């Protein structure tokens, strides 16, 4: 399932930190979204229902972890952008993503393989 822009922001935080409470997530994205903590919690609840994140109780605090895998999600969103926004049939070069604080060099190579594989399908 394709995450919305706000859901993607929360996922990005979880991909970087692996597991966070709703409060920690809210503090990370509050400046970008301008939401109240209750809006962040409601969005997280929707994301749990969609299967984008999982939730568990840790000493009485709900903590969240990304269920949506980082590279397949990025590959799908990249294909969607390239095809539906730019009108291209070929993927963007992976060099477009160099310098990202979200992707390591190994992940860039894996993303390139995912994009090439899906382009051949």
Residue pairs with C-beta under 8 A, 6 or more apart in sequence:
1 50
1 51
1 52
1 68
2 76
2 77
2 80
3 11
3 47
3 50
3 52
3 68
3 73
6 29
6 33
6 43
7 43
7 46
7 47
7 50
7 52
8 77
9 29
9 32
9 33
10 25
10 29
10 40
10 43
10 44
10 47
10 53
11 47
11 52
11 53
11 66
11 68
11 70
11 73
12 102
13 20
13 25
13 28
13 29
14 20
14 25
14 53
14 64
14 65
14 66
15 66
15 70
15 102
16 101
16 102
17 24
17 28
18 65
18 66
19 63
19 64
19 65
20 28
20 63
20 64
21 61
21 62
21 63
21 64
22 37
22 40
22 41
22 44
22 62
22 64
23 37
25 40
25 44
25 64
26 35
26 37
26 40
26 41
29 35
29 40
30 40
33 39
33 40
35 43
44 53
44 55
44 64
47 53
47 64
48 54
48 55
48 64
51 67
51 68
52 66
52 67
52 68
53 64
53 65
53 66
53 67
53 68
54 64
54 65
54 67
55 62
55 63
55 64
55 65
56 62
56 63
56 65
57 63
70 102
70 107
71 107
71 110
71 111
71 114
72 114
74 103
74 111
75 111
75 114
75 115
75 118
78 91
78 92
78 111
78 115
79 91
79 115
79 118
82 88
82 90
82 91
82 92
83 89
90 119
91 115
91 116
91 118
91 119
92 115
94 108
94 109
94 111
94 112
94 115
97 103
97 108
97 111
98 108
100 108
103 111
